[in-house]
């Protein structure tokens, strides 16, 4: 269990650095409407696949989810991979994650689409939601690797950044829903303040509707030669349960690592 005295200083730093995160995360996505939309895709097959810029930009444009004239789109090639998709083994629907490079304030956002197969190449748009990062997606190594599957759940990582800080929170869901209605779970972060470095890492396991996180919190002191000397290290476990489609935890440690 984390002792509150041990984490007080870096929680304050994280709060200050992450203060802008919530303003992004809680913006409303206005593109949703009550009208039923359909889209034709002839290359959405199998249980998993990747989407290039040429295909992804066409999808976003047809659904009015991007400004294709934005100059940020010119920074990537038409053959670059900008998204990926998975097929739900429960519903048979496809869930797509595409980056939108025409985001406001020059920061990219990610768009989730849930498509229900109607015929061989025609799909009904069940849901479309935009997810915001703190600013840019520092916790993704490319445009698409933050969207995955874990057990029967889809997962989407959302990043937050600050001076010397990068954090990763993860959403777990079976059907696409809004960012405002979902709870993200702290996954990892790195924080540097003067010569103090704090690293939070995790591994996880799933048991039905229980998600078990094994956390490790390391505190380092940076030496003159830039090497890190471990000061303290502790491990702890937090169990999250899905109640009324919302992830909750009664463990005190879960609240201690909020950011």
Legacy VTK file of the C-alpha trace (Angstrom):
# vtk DataFile Version 3.0
C-alpha trace
ASCII
DATASET POLYDATA
POINTS 259 float
0.000 0.000 0.000
1.281 3.467 -0.838
1.868 5.721 2.130
0.401 9.192 1.561
3.503 10.889 2.962
5.698 9.174 0.396
3.721 10.325 -2.578
2.673 13.794 -1.468
5.388 15.722 -3.289
5.018 14.088 -6.686
1.205 14.049 -6.535
1.315 17.827 -6.272
3.674 17.978 -9.247
1.486 15.611 -11.259
-1.617 17.650 -10.445
0.013 20.832 -11.682
1.370 19.228 -14.826
-1.856 17.396 -15.552
-4.183 20.272 -14.796
-4.856 20.773 -18.497
-5.659 17.091 -19.058
-9.209 17.207 -17.755
-10.096 20.179 -19.935
-9.314 18.022 -22.955
-10.781 14.786 -21.652
-14.188 16.216 -20.798
-14.917 18.109 -24.001
-18.084 17.009 -25.718
-17.828 15.279 -29.079
-20.412 17.064 -31.202
-20.169 14.935 -34.339
-22.601 12.326 -33.025
-26.140 12.664 -34.286
-29.396 10.764 -34.110
-29.389 9.988 -37.831
-28.397 6.483 -38.899
-25.243 6.348 -40.979
-23.869 3.636 -43.227
-20.483 3.185 -44.818
-19.136 0.867 -47.500
-15.801 -0.815 -46.807
-14.484 -3.643 -48.940
-11.343 -4.388 -46.932
-12.682 -4.810 -43.393
-12.143 -8.525 -42.940
-10.855 -11.014 -40.386
-10.495 -10.451 -36.659
-7.854 -7.727 -36.846
-6.311 -5.429 -39.399
-4.605 -2.121 -40.087
-5.791 1.012 -41.864
-3.587 3.233 -44.000
-3.910 6.986 -44.401
-5.640 6.663 -47.778
-8.389 4.482 -46.313
-8.557 6.131 -42.896
-8.809 9.656 -44.252
-11.608 8.538 -46.579
-13.538 7.003 -43.680
-13.167 10.078 -41.469
-14.079 12.412 -44.310
-17.206 10.448 -45.276
-18.389 10.590 -41.646
-17.506 14.311 -41.336
-14.985 13.639 -38.589
-11.973 15.502 -39.977
-10.853 18.471 -42.020
-9.032 16.822 -44.899
-7.603 20.173 -46.018
-5.718 20.592 -42.742
-1.979 20.791 -43.398
-1.207 18.268 -40.634
-2.448 15.526 -42.950
0.361 16.400 -45.357
2.951 15.232 -42.831
2.177 11.544 -43.419
2.288 9.370 -46.530
-0.838 7.797 -48.020
0.690 4.382 -47.278
1.397 5.126 -43.604
-0.609 3.125 -41.059
-2.880 5.480 -39.138
-5.300 3.067 -37.527
-6.235 -0.452 -36.629
-9.388 -2.471 -36.018
-10.577 -5.525 -34.105
-13.678 -7.656 -34.428
-15.762 -8.237 -31.308
-16.113 -11.951 -30.648
-19.328 -11.259 -28.728
-21.262 -8.954 -31.072
-19.485 -9.500 -34.391
-19.125 -5.725 -34.745
-15.887 -4.097 -35.828
-14.270 -1.412 -33.668
-11.886 0.940 -35.453
-9.431 3.394 -33.954
-8.207 6.152 -36.276
-6.026 9.144 -35.588
-7.359 12.526 -36.672
-4.512 14.867 -37.499
-6.699 17.947 -37.834
-7.328 18.245 -34.103
-7.921 21.578 -32.467
-4.965 23.349 -30.874
-2.773 21.354 -33.311
-2.943 18.241 -31.120
-4.071 14.983 -32.668
-7.068 13.084 -31.313
-8.209 9.497 -31.773
-11.621 8.507 -33.085
-13.349 5.232 -32.197
-15.935 3.786 -34.569
-18.150 0.762 -33.974
-19.500 -0.734 -37.192
-22.153 -3.433 -37.504
-21.941 -5.597 -40.655
-25.104 -5.298 -42.763
-23.965 -7.032 -45.914
-20.633 -8.190 -47.308
-19.209 -4.673 -47.654
-21.793 -2.432 -45.985
-21.702 -1.423 -42.334
-24.013 0.487 -40.023
-22.303 3.061 -37.818
-23.306 2.077 -34.283
-21.129 4.624 -32.478
-18.463 7.222 -33.183
-16.589 8.911 -30.365
-13.564 11.166 -30.117
-11.001 10.675 -27.338
-8.683 13.478 -26.230
-5.202 13.257 -24.777
-3.712 15.754 -22.316
-2.089 17.318 -25.367
-0.103 15.017 -27.656
-0.024 11.209 -27.435
3.348 10.818 -25.683
2.537 7.270 -24.513
1.956 5.912 -28.040
5.032 4.842 -30.046
3.135 5.257 -33.329
-0.301 6.332 -34.562
-2.139 3.140 -33.651
-0.438 0.999 -30.978
-2.465 2.455 -28.102
-5.598 0.589 -29.219
-5.683 -3.133 -28.413
-7.690 -6.019 -27.007
-7.342 -7.484 -23.529
-9.433 -10.584 -23.009
-12.937 -9.786 -24.242
-12.370 -6.039 -23.812
-11.085 -3.376 -26.151
-8.521 -1.036 -24.624
-7.586 2.517 -25.520
-4.682 4.377 -23.944
-4.954 8.107 -23.315
-1.848 10.110 -22.544
-1.143 13.192 -20.510
2.018 15.247 -20.575
3.734 17.980 -18.665
7.226 19.242 -18.046
9.210 16.059 -17.461
6.052 13.987 -17.260
4.279 11.405 -19.428
1.408 9.326 -18.100
-0.779 6.614 -19.555
-4.343 5.785 -18.543
-6.363 3.002 -20.143
-10.056 2.658 -20.956
-11.568 -0.853 -20.990
-14.828 -1.351 -22.890
-16.809 -3.900 -24.905
-18.812 -1.397 -26.926
-17.778 2.104 -27.941
-18.966 4.787 -25.540
-18.090 8.396 -24.876
-14.942 9.387 -23.033
-17.057 11.311 -20.546
-19.032 8.213 -19.549
-15.998 5.944 -19.102
-13.446 5.561 -16.336
-9.799 5.363 -17.265
-7.394 3.384 -15.094
-3.862 4.524 -14.256
-1.425 2.283 -16.109
2.029 3.863 -15.899
3.875 7.160 -15.801
7.298 8.718 -15.510
7.883 11.989 -13.709
11.032 14.042 -13.256
11.258 16.925 -10.812
14.715 18.423 -10.322
16.880 15.357 -9.563
13.985 13.197 -8.410
12.571 10.620 -10.824
9.420 8.610 -10.140
8.345 5.662 -12.277
5.059 3.811 -12.006
4.798 0.539 -13.964
2.191 -2.197 -14.038
1.164 -5.627 -15.226
-2.442 -6.772 -15.249
-4.688 -9.795 -15.390
-8.397 -10.295 -15.984
-10.798 -12.594 -14.135
-14.299 -12.285 -15.609
-15.310 -8.708 -14.736
-12.443 -8.111 -12.315
-9.289 -6.377 -13.477
-6.235 -6.875 -11.290
-3.340 -4.439 -11.559
0.077 -5.253 -10.128
1.816 -1.907 -9.654
5.404 -1.040 -8.894
6.434 2.427 -7.767
10.134 3.330 -7.955
11.742 6.522 -6.648
15.176 7.456 -8.007
17.744 10.174 -7.426
19.636 11.362 -10.490
23.400 11.445 -9.986
25.919 13.784 -11.606
26.770 11.241 -14.302
23.043 11.067 -15.170
22.743 7.589 -13.705
19.749 6.844 -11.506
20.124 5.599 -7.948
17.132 3.722 -6.577
15.927 5.297 -3.324
12.723 3.370 -2.611
10.626 0.756 -4.353
7.345 -0.826 -3.448
4.816 -3.086 -5.090
1.091 -3.236 -4.516
-2.047 -4.715 -6.058
-5.284 -2.934 -6.924
-8.436 -4.746 -7.971
-10.942 -2.963 -10.187
-14.464 -4.332 -10.600
-17.019 -3.619 -13.295
-20.215 -2.438 -11.633
-23.045 -1.029 -13.767
-20.628 -0.787 -16.717
-18.248 1.365 -14.669
-14.848 0.334 -13.326
-14.535 1.001 -9.600
-12.089 0.098 -6.859
-12.409 0.161 -3.102
-8.622 -0.019 -2.636
-7.174 3.138 -1.134
-4.075 2.791 -3.314
-6.199 3.271 -6.443
-7.028 6.803 -5.353
-3.428 7.531 -4.383
-2.252 7.131 -7.992
-4.918 9.230 -9.646
-3.600 11.703 -12.244
LINES 1 260
259 0 1 2 3 4 5 6 7 8 9 10 11 12 13 14 15 16 17 18 19 20 21 22 23 24 25 26 27 28 29 30 31 32 33 34 35 36 37 38 39 40 41 42 43 44 45 46 47 48 49 50 51 52 53 54 55 56 57 58 59 60 61 62 63 64 65 66 67 68 69 70 71 72 73 74 75 76 77 78 79 80 81 82 83 84 85 86 87 88 89 90 91 92 93 94 95 96 97 98 99 100 101 102 103 104 105 106 107 108 109 110 111 112 113 114 115 116 117 118 119 120 121 122 123 124 125 126 127 128 129 130 131 132 133 134 135 136 137 138 139 140 141 142 143 144 145 146 147 148 149 150 151 152 153 154 155 156 157 158 159 160 161 162 163 164 165 166 167 168 169 170 171 172 173 174 175 176 177 178 179 180 181 182 183 184 185 186 187 188 189 190 191 192 193 194 195 196 197 198 199 200 201 202 203 204 205 206 207 208 209 210 211 212 213 214 215 216 217 218 219 220 221 222 223 224 225 226 227 228 229 230 231 232 233 234 235 236 237 238 239 240 241 242 243 244 245 246 247 248 249 250 251 252 253 254 255 256 257 258
